[in-house]
């Protein structure tokens, strides 16, 4: 279903890949908004569920809860903060938490609203067959 620019030897772009990456980013923006509003207990539950497949020790998430780290505070933590809060945690646990925070808090340089508008317009143009 990937529409590509045709003719004239121009460069083709596969819109499906672009749409997928854009939707994924806006999905994380929405998730970041929800995480920001989480209580300490809700955050622990979210982290346990999010990292379930990675088999991370629950003690790290319980420690965050015991330190009264809510969603808004969690999103502001640096890797150094995490090392101080979780002194017994393994490097991999610290790094995974740090990468999650980074993914949730990174904003594209042109802003979230413009990205969402672009995504909607691109999706509509693709459905209408305008990107041929």
N, CA and C atoms as an extended XYZ file, in Angstrom:
396
Properties=species:S:1:pos:R:3:atomname:S:1:resname:S:1:resid:I:1 pbc="F F F"
N         0.813       -1.191        0.000 N   UNK     1
C         0.000        0.000        0.000 CA  UNK     1
C         0.855        1.252        0.000 C   UNK     1
N         2.183        1.126        0.103 N   UNK     2
C         3.075        2.271        0.133 CA  UNK     2
C         3.048        3.026       -1.174 C   UNK     2
N         2.562        4.261       -1.109 N   UNK     3
C         2.495        5.070       -2.310 CA  UNK     3
C         3.857        5.680       -2.573 C   UNK     3
N         4.285        5.664       -3.820 N   UNK     4
C         5.573        6.229       -4.170 CA  UNK     4
C         5.394        7.233       -5.292 C   UNK     4
N         6.224        8.250       -5.274 N   UNK     5
C         6.243        9.224       -6.349 CA  UNK     5
C         6.781        8.529       -7.589 C   UNK     5
N         6.071        8.693       -8.709 N   UNK     6
C         6.481        7.976       -9.909 CA  UNK     6
C         6.841        8.947      -11.020 C   UNK     6
N         7.636        8.426      -11.942 N   UNK     7
C         7.965        9.178      -13.158 CA  UNK     7
C         9.088       10.168      -12.947 C   UNK     7
N         9.696       10.566      -14.074 N   UNK     8
C        10.695       11.627      -14.067 CA  UNK     8
C        11.965       11.286      -13.325 C   UNK     8
N        12.162       10.051      -12.921 N   UNK     9
C        13.396        9.679      -12.228 CA  UNK     9
C        13.517       10.303      -10.855 C   UNK     9
N        12.396       10.824      -10.290 N   UNK    10
C        12.444       11.453       -8.971 CA  UNK    10
C        12.606       10.419       -7.875 C   UNK    10
N        12.871       10.902       -6.700 N   UNK    11
C        13.029       10.009       -5.559 CA  UNK    11
C        11.663        9.590       -5.069 C   UNK    11
N        11.471        8.297       -4.835 N   UNK    12
C        10.208        7.801       -4.298 CA  UNK    12
C        10.249        7.813       -2.791 C   UNK    12
N         9.120        8.115       -2.175 N   UNK    13
C         9.030        8.008       -0.726 CA  UNK    13
C         7.925        7.017       -0.419 C   UNK    13
N         8.168        6.187        0.520 N   UNK    14
C         7.146        5.248        0.935 CA  UNK    14
C         6.393        5.880        2.081 C   UNK    14
N         5.156        6.263        1.820 N   UNK    15
C         4.380        6.996        2.817 CA  UNK    15
C         4.007        6.126        4.011 C   UNK    15
N         3.830        4.822        3.817 N   UNK    16
C         3.460        3.956        4.934 CA  UNK    16
C         4.477        4.039        6.067 C   UNK    16
N         5.761        4.006        5.726 N   UNK    17
C         6.811        4.066        6.748 CA  UNK    17
C         6.781        5.410        7.460 C   UNK    17
N         6.569        6.486        6.709 N   UNK    18
C         6.511        7.820        7.297 CA  UNK    18
C         5.308        7.952        8.221 C   UNK    18
N         4.166        7.468        7.764 N   UNK    19
C         2.955        7.529        8.582 CA  UNK    19
C         3.134        6.719        9.853 C   UNK    19
N         3.682        5.522        9.713 N   UNK    20
C         3.886        4.652       10.873 CA  UNK    20
C         4.770        5.322       11.915 C   UNK    20
N         5.882        5.907       11.481 N   UNK    21
C         6.787        6.544       12.444 CA  UNK    21
C         6.144        7.772       13.071 C   UNK    21
N         5.361        8.503       12.296 N   UNK    22
C         4.688        9.697       12.813 CA  UNK    22
C         3.616        9.318       13.816 C   UNK    22
N         2.814        8.316       13.489 N   UNK    23
C         1.773        7.871       14.412 CA  UNK    23
C         2.379        7.333       15.689 C   UNK    23
N         3.497        6.621       15.572 N   UNK    24
C         4.161        6.094       16.757 CA  UNK    24
C         4.596        7.242       17.658 C   UNK    24
N         5.166        8.285       17.092 N   UNK    25
C         5.624        9.420       17.895 CA  UNK    25
C         4.451       10.121       18.564 C   UNK    25
N         3.345       10.355       17.821 N   UNK    26
C         2.210       11.029       18.444 CA  UNK    26
C         1.599       10.143       19.517 C   UNK    26
N         1.684        8.813       19.336 N   UNK    27
C         1.218        7.897       20.369 CA  UNK    27
C         2.031        8.049       21.648 C   UNK    27
N         3.341        8.217       21.520 N   UNK    28
C         4.185        8.419       22.698 CA  UNK    28
C         3.917        9.772       23.331 C   UNK    28
N         3.589       10.791       22.533 N   UNK    29
C         3.245       12.090       23.095 CA  UNK    29
C         2.017       11.964       23.987 C   UNK    29
N         1.010       11.220       23.503 N   UNK    30
C        -0.206       10.999       24.264 CA  UNK    30
C         0.094       10.219       25.539 C   UNK    30
N         0.939        9.210       25.428 N   UNK    31
C         1.330        8.416       26.587 CA  UNK    31
C         2.065        9.279       27.599 C   UNK    31
N         2.928       10.168       27.126 N   UNK    32
C         3.657       11.059       28.030 CA  UNK    32
C         2.689       11.924       28.828 C   UNK    32
N         1.627       12.385       28.188 N   UNK    33
C         0.625       13.192       28.888 CA  UNK    33
C        -0.046       12.386       29.992 C   UNK    33
N        -0.315       11.119       29.716 N   UNK    34
C        -0.945       10.264       30.730 CA  UNK    34
C         0.033        9.948       31.853 C   UNK    34
N         1.295        9.653       31.507 N   UNK    35
C         2.302        9.346       32.528 CA  UNK    35
C         2.488       10.545       33.448 C   UNK    35
N         2.492       11.722       32.881 N   UNK    36
C         2.694       12.951       33.661 CA  UNK    36
C         1.665       13.086       34.786 C   UNK    36
N         0.465       12.572       34.570 N   UNK    37
C        -0.620       12.705       35.556 CA  UNK    37
C        -0.684       11.540       36.550 C   UNK    37
N         0.198       10.548       36.409 N   UNK    38
C         0.141        9.356       37.255 CA  UNK    38
C         0.629        9.622       38.671 C   UNK    38
N        -0.046        8.961       39.610 N   UNK    39
C         0.415        8.982       41.005 CA  UNK    39
C         1.624        8.050       41.117 C   UNK    39
N         2.229        8.023       42.290 N   UNK    40
C         3.384        7.149       42.521 CA  UNK    40
C         3.021        5.680       42.291 C   UNK    40
N         1.868        5.274       42.794 N   UNK    41
C         1.422        3.885       42.657 CA  UNK    41
C         1.071        3.556       41.212 C   UNK    41
N         0.390        4.471       40.536 N   UNK    42
C         0.043        4.260       39.130 CA  UNK    42
C         1.302        4.152       38.271 C   UNK    42
N         2.301        4.985       38.570 N   UNK    43
C         3.555        4.944       37.823 CA  UNK    43
C         4.238        3.588       38.006 C   UNK    43
N         4.295        3.093       39.241 N   UNK    44
C         4.897        1.782       39.491 CA  UNK    44
C         4.183        0.716       38.670 C   UNK    44
N         2.848        0.722       38.678 N   UNK    45
C         2.079       -0.256       37.913 CA  UNK    45
C         2.348       -0.149       36.419 C   UNK    45
N         2.438        1.076       35.916 N   UNK    46
C         2.734        1.298       34.499 CA  UNK    46
C         4.109        0.747       34.137 C   UNK    46
N         5.108        1.039       34.957 N   UNK    47
C         6.477        0.581       34.671 CA  UNK    47
C         6.584       -0.943       34.729 C   UNK    47
N         5.933       -1.547       35.706 N   UNK    48
C         5.936       -3.012       35.799 CA  UNK    48
C         5.345       -3.596       34.523 C   UNK    48
N         4.215       -3.064       34.080 N   UNK    49
C         3.557       -3.566       32.873 CA  UNK    49
C         4.398       -3.289       31.625 C   UNK    49
N         4.948       -2.081       31.530 N   UNK    50
C         5.724       -1.680       30.355 CA  UNK    50
C         6.961       -2.558       30.167 C   UNK    50
N         7.623       -2.887       31.264 N   UNK    51
C         8.862       -3.658       31.192 CA  UNK    51
C         8.662       -5.144       31.492 C   UNK    51
N         7.434       -5.607       31.493 N   UNK    52
C         7.124       -7.000       31.816 CA  UNK    52
C         7.943       -7.986       30.972 C   UNK    52
N         8.019       -7.755       29.679 N   UNK    53
C         8.736       -8.667       28.781 CA  UNK    53
C        10.243       -8.662       29.028 C   UNK    53
N        10.762       -7.606       29.614 N   UNK    54
C        12.206       -7.501       29.846 CA  UNK    54
C        12.621       -8.104       31.187 C   UNK    54
N        11.648       -8.539       31.972 N   UNK    55
C        11.907       -9.177       33.265 CA  UNK    55
C        12.764       -8.315       34.198 C   UNK    55
N        12.484       -7.023       34.222 N   UNK    56
C        13.222       -6.153       35.141 CA  UNK    56
C        12.730       -6.394       36.566 C   UNK    56
N        13.621       -6.260       37.540 N   UNK    57
C        13.216       -6.506       38.926 CA  UNK    57
C        12.214       -5.462       39.411 C   UNK    57
N        11.168       -5.936       40.050 N   UNK    58
C        10.109       -5.060       40.557 CA  UNK    58
C        10.619       -4.129       41.658 C   UNK    58
N        11.746       -4.491       42.287 N   UNK    59
C        12.264       -3.660       43.386 CA  UNK    59
C        12.584       -2.238       42.928 C   UNK    59
N        13.065       -2.110       41.688 N   UNK    60
C        13.400       -0.770       41.183 CA  UNK    60
C        12.151        0.097       41.120 C   UNK    60
N        11.052       -0.477       40.669 N   UNK    61
C         9.811        0.293       40.539 CA  UNK    61
C         9.199        0.582       41.906 C   UNK    61
N         9.335       -0.374       42.829 N   UNK    62
C         8.850       -0.161       44.193 CA  UNK    62
C         9.667        0.933       44.865 C   UNK    62
N        10.955        0.955       44.587 N   UNK    63
C        11.827        1.992       45.150 CA  UNK    63
C        11.402        3.384       44.663 C   UNK    63
N        11.061        3.494       43.387 N   UNK    64
C        10.576        4.771       42.861 CA  UNK    64
C         9.300        5.187       43.594 C   UNK    64
N         8.420        4.219       43.820 N   UNK    65
C         7.172        4.513       44.534 CA  UNK    65
C         7.470        4.946       45.970 C   UNK    65
N         8.382        4.238       46.638 N   UNK    66
C         8.738        4.572       48.018 CA  UNK    66
C         9.371        5.961       48.126 C   UNK    66
N        10.053        6.385       47.066 N   UNK    67
C        10.659        7.718       47.035 CA  UNK    67
C         9.631        8.797       46.645 C   UNK    67
N         8.356        8.378       46.492 N   UNK    68
C         7.238        9.266       46.136 CA  UNK    68
C         7.461        9.967       44.793 C   UNK    68
N         7.942        9.188       43.823 N   UNK    69
C         8.158        9.728       42.486 CA  UNK    69
C         6.905        9.466       41.656 C   UNK    69
N         6.210       10.544       41.362 N   UNK    70
C         4.991       10.461       40.551 CA  UNK    70
C         5.379       10.623       39.075 C   UNK    70
N         4.406       10.594       38.215 N   UNK    71
C         4.668       10.653       36.782 CA  UNK    71
C         5.407       11.904       36.346 C   UNK    71
N         4.969       13.050       36.824 N   UNK    72
C         5.603       14.306       36.422 CA  UNK    72
C         7.065       14.344       36.849 C   UNK    72
N         7.335       13.893       38.059 N   UNK    73
C         8.713       13.846       38.545 CA  UNK    73
C         9.531       12.840       37.742 C   UNK    73
N         8.953       11.676       37.471 N   UNK    74
C         9.635       10.638       36.697 CA  UNK    74
C        10.100       11.180       35.349 C   UNK    74
N         9.245       11.912       34.666 N   UNK    75
C         9.587       12.433       33.338 CA  UNK    75
C        10.703       13.472       33.374 C   UNK    75
N        10.982       14.007       34.552 N   UNK    76
C        12.045       15.013       34.668 CA  UNK    76
C        13.387       14.414       35.090 C   UNK    76
N        13.408       13.114       35.401 N   UNK    77
C        14.639       12.488       35.902 CA  UNK    77
C        15.689       12.310       34.808 C   UNK    77
N        16.936       12.483       35.201 N   UNK    78
C        18.071       12.196       34.320 CA  UNK    78
C        18.628       10.832       34.700 C   UNK    78
N        19.545       10.342       33.891 N   UNK    79
C        20.177        9.062       34.211 CA  UNK    79
C        20.944        9.162       35.533 C   UNK    79
N        21.559       10.298       35.780 N   UNK    80
C        22.274       10.489       37.053 CA  UNK    80
C        21.303       10.467       38.225 C   UNK    80
N        20.128       11.086       38.058 N   UNK    81
C        19.102       11.037       39.108 CA  UNK    81
C        18.731        9.590       39.410 C   UNK    81
N        18.512        8.814       38.353 N   UNK    82
C        18.111        7.412       38.524 CA  UNK    82
C        19.181        6.615       39.266 C   UNK    82
N        20.449        6.893       38.961 N   UNK    83
C        21.543        6.204       39.663 CA  UNK    83
C        21.516        6.519       41.155 C   UNK    83
N        21.201        7.763       41.492 N   UNK    84
C        21.131        8.159       42.899 CA  UNK    84
C        19.923        7.577       43.616 C   UNK    84
N        18.791        7.515       42.921 N   UNK    85
C        17.558        6.995       43.510 CA  UNK    85
C        17.595        5.471       43.616 C   UNK    85
N        18.234        4.832       42.647 N   UNK    86
C        18.286        3.367       42.576 CA  UNK    86
C        19.744        2.888       42.642 C   UNK    86
N        20.415        3.092       43.776 N   UNK    87
C        21.850        2.783       43.847 CA  UNK    87
C        22.178        1.296       43.655 C   UNK    87
N        21.227        0.408       43.913 N   UNK    88
C        21.492       -1.024       43.782 CA  UNK    88
C        21.027       -1.588       42.444 C   UNK    88
N        20.449       -0.746       41.598 N   UNK    89
C        19.935       -1.215       40.308 CA  UNK    89
C        21.090       -1.459       39.341 C   UNK    89
N        20.904       -2.435       38.482 N   UNK    90
C        21.908       -2.745       37.472 CA  UNK    90
C        21.892       -1.677       36.372 C   UNK    90
N        22.997       -1.592       35.671 N   UNK    91
C        23.146       -0.614       34.590 CA  UNK    91
C        22.005       -0.716       33.581 C   UNK    91
N        21.642       -1.936       33.189 N   UNK    92
C        20.596       -2.133       32.180 CA  UNK    92
C        19.258       -1.571       32.613 C   UNK    92
N        18.921       -1.735       33.886 N   UNK    93
C        17.662       -1.199       34.409 CA  UNK    93
C        17.671        0.321       34.343 C   UNK    93
N        18.769        0.911       34.799 N   UNK    94
C        18.905        2.377       34.764 CA  UNK    94
C        18.790        2.883       33.325 C   UNK    94
N        19.483        2.226       32.408 N   UNK    95
C        19.486        2.677       31.014 CA  UNK    95
C        18.099        2.553       30.389 C   UNK    95
N        17.402        1.443       30.643 N   UNK    96
C        16.062        1.275       30.071 CA  UNK    96
C        15.093        2.337       30.592 C   UNK    96
N        15.165        2.642       31.868 N   UNK    97
C        14.322        3.703       32.420 CA  UNK    97
C        14.672        5.052       31.797 C   UNK    97
N        15.962        5.306       31.658 N   UNK    98
C        16.429        6.549       31.061 CA  UNK    98
C        15.969        6.680       29.605 C   UNK    98
N        16.054        5.591       28.859 N   UNK    99
C        15.613        5.617       27.453 CA  UNK    99
C        14.112        5.827       27.344 C   UNK    99
N        13.346        5.242       28.261 N   UNK   100
C        11.895        5.456       28.260 CA  UNK   100
C        11.579        6.926       28.519 C   UNK   100
N        12.238        7.513       29.509 N   UNK   101
C        12.016        8.933       29.813 CA  UNK   101
C        12.351        9.783       28.596 C   UNK   101
N        13.475        9.491       27.964 N   UNK   102
C        13.885       10.254       26.777 CA  UNK   102
C        12.848       10.135       25.663 C   UNK   102
N        12.374        8.925       25.422 N   UNK   103
C        11.398        8.703       24.362 CA  UNK   103
C        10.093        9.435       24.647 C   UNK   103
N         9.690        9.454       25.904 N   UNK   104
C         8.442       10.109       26.274 CA  UNK   104
C         8.539       11.630       26.263 C   UNK   104
N         9.718       12.159       26.515 N   UNK   105
C         9.844       13.616       26.647 CA  UNK   105
C        10.399       14.317       25.421 C   UNK   105
N        10.989       13.569       24.487 N   UNK   106
C        11.521       14.206       23.273 CA  UNK   106
C        10.395       14.777       22.437 C   UNK   106
N        10.588       15.974       21.969 N   UNK   107
C         9.636       16.615       21.070 CA  UNK   107
C        10.319       16.836       19.737 C   UNK   107
N         9.605       16.623       18.650 N   UNK   108
C        10.203       16.931       17.352 CA  UNK   108
C        10.478       18.430       17.262 C   UNK   108
N        11.460       18.844       16.485 N   UNK   109
C        11.843       20.254       16.446 CA  UNK   109
C        10.725       21.187       15.984 C   UNK   109
N         9.758       20.695       15.241 N   UNK   110
C         8.700       21.569       14.731 CA  UNK   110
C         7.453       21.546       15.598 C   UNK   110
N         7.433       20.800       16.673 N   UNK   111
C         6.327       20.822       17.612 CA  UNK   111
C         5.286       19.752       17.362 C   UNK   111
N         4.630       19.361       18.431 N   UNK   112
C         3.673       18.266       18.401 CA  UNK   112
C         2.452       18.578       17.540 C   UNK   112
N         1.880       19.767       17.658 N   UNK   113
C         0.663       20.086       16.908 CA  UNK   113
C         0.902       20.062       15.405 C   UNK   113
N         2.014       20.612       14.980 N   UNK   114
C         2.321       20.610       13.555 CA  UNK   114
C         2.537       19.181       13.059 C   UNK   114
N         3.177       18.352       13.858 N   UNK   115
C         3.413       16.966       13.495 CA  UNK   115
C         2.096       16.215       13.356 C   UNK   115
N         1.170       16.414       14.281 N   UNK   116
C        -0.121       15.741       14.208 CA  UNK   116
C        -0.909       16.199       12.989 C   UNK   116
N        -0.871       17.498       12.682 N   UNK   117
C        -1.562       18.013       11.493 CA  UNK   117
C        -0.969       17.407       10.230 C   UNK   117
N         0.347       17.369       10.157 N   UNK   118
C         1.019       16.798        8.996 CA  UNK   118
C         0.630       15.332        8.822 C   UNK   118
N         0.595       14.607        9.922 N   UNK   119
C         0.252       13.188        9.875 CA  UNK   119
C        -1.161       12.992        9.347 C   UNK   119
N        -2.113       13.779        9.838 N   UNK   120
C        -3.501       13.675        9.369 CA  UNK   120
C        -3.600       13.981        7.885 C   UNK   120
N        -2.944       15.059        7.449 N   UNK   121
C        -2.997       15.440        6.034 CA  UNK   121
C        -2.348       14.379        5.156 C   UNK   121
N        -1.243       13.826        5.597 N   UNK   122
C        -0.557       12.796        4.831 CA  UNK   122
C        -1.410       11.536        4.729 C   UNK   122
N        -2.030       11.165        5.827 N   UNK   123
C        -2.889        9.987        5.833 CA  UNK   123
C        -4.088       10.191        4.909 C   UNK   123
N        -4.707       11.362        4.955 N   UNK   124
C        -5.845       11.655        4.077 CA  UNK   124
C        -5.421       11.653        2.612 C   UNK   124
N        -4.268       12.229        2.315 N   UNK   125
C        -3.783       12.264        0.932 CA  UNK   125
C        -3.474       10.852        0.431 C   UNK   125
N        -2.953       10.012        1.304 N   UNK   126
C        -2.654        8.655        0.931 CA  UNK   126
C        -3.949        7.880        0.636 C   UNK   126
N        -4.940        8.032        1.502 N   UNK   127
C        -6.216        7.359        1.312 CA  UNK   127
C        -6.904        7.830        0.032 C   UNK   127
N        -6.744        9.105       -0.298 N   UNK   128
C        -7.375        9.662       -1.501 CA  UNK   128
C        -6.568        9.342       -2.767 C   UNK   128
N        -5.398        8.732       -2.601 N   UNK   129
C        -4.578        8.376       -3.749 CA  UNK   129
C        -3.836        9.553       -4.360 C   UNK   129
N        -3.620       10.600       -3.572 N   UNK   130
C        -2.960       11.802       -4.080 CA  UNK   130
C        -1.431       11.689       -4.083 C   UNK   130
N        -0.891       10.683       -3.470 N   UNK   131
C         0.568       10.555       -3.406 CA  UNK   131
C         1.079        9.541       -4.414 C   UNK   131
N         0.586        9.584       -5.600 N   UNK   132
C         1.000        8.631       -6.627 CA  UNK   132
C         2.048        9.238       -7.538 C   UNK   132
